[in-house]
Each structure stands twice: as C-alpha cells, then as structure tokens.
C-alpha cells in the first residue's frame, strides 16, 4: 500500500500539497512525506502523537533547514486524519 497520494496541509495560511506514501510493515506504519525534495517519515510516538523522523545530516546535505513548524503542521494533519 505504498501508492503515492497528495496530503493537503495548511501552513501559515497557505494550502500545501505534499507527495506522500503510507508504508506498512506488520503493525507498524509510517507516512513518507516529501518536503523540499527530502523524504521525511512520520510515525506514532509513545504518547500517541505523531513525530517526524528527519534523516540524519539532511540539513548539511541540502544546505537549507526544514521548518519545524511545517513538520508540526504535517504531523497535526496526519493525526487529525487518523482520528
């Protein structure tokens, strides 16, 4: 079930459309979301929220930082969709 789909995220008053895939491995699932050409994984954390897993060294490779508030907006959109 890793067919890509578009995740619509509202961030700072703008509607973003981000390419996303749902990755499932048994009982574990992750959403792989493309942000600025970088694949960020979103998964459920121990408290039941959604956390972002950014690949190590991504800021060094891309020469740009990923906006933490954008990651929060994506996580909230995913969490809302799961409820």
N, C-alpha and C positions, 0 to 999 in steps of 0.2 A: 504494500500500500504506500509506496513512495512516489506516487504520481504527483507532480508539482501542481500547486494551486496558488492563487493570489490571496494573501492575507491583507485586508484593509485595516490600516492603523491610523488613528487620528493623533497627530503630534504637533503641538504648538499651533493649533488652528488649521493645520494642513492635513489633507487626506493622502496618506501614502499607500501605495500598492507594492507589496513585497513578495517576491517569489518564495514559496515555502513548500517543504515536503514533510510529511509525517513519517517518521522512522519508528518501526516497532520491532522489538526483539523480546519475544515472550510477553511478560507482564510489564516490560519497560518500554516507554515511548519517549520520543524526543521530537521536537519540531526543529527542523533545519531551515533557518531564515537567512536569505541573502541580504546583507546590509553593506552598501558600498563595495560590492563585489567580494565580500567576505562572508563565509558561511558561519553563522552563529547558532549554537544549539541551545534550545530552551527545554528545560525538564522540570518536573516537580521536585521541590526540596523537602526536607524533613518536616517542615511546619505546614506543608500542604500548599505553599505558594509556588510560584514559578521563578526559576533562576536562569540567568543567561550564563552559558559556558563559552567564553571567548577563547579561541585558540591562542596558545602561548606565543608571545612575540609578535602578535599581529600588529600592534602599534608600531613596532620597529620596522616591519616589512612594508607596511602601507604608507609610512611617513605621515599618517594622519591618525587622530584618535577617534574612537567611536563614542558618540554622545551617550553618556549613561542614562540621561532622561529618555532618549529614544529606546534604549533597551528596556527601561521600565514601562514605557508605553506599549511596547510589543508584548511584554510579559503580562500586563494587565489585559490586553486584548485577548491573548490566548486563555488566560484564566477565566475571563468572562464567557468565552465561547465554550469552555468545559463545564460551566455550572448549569 
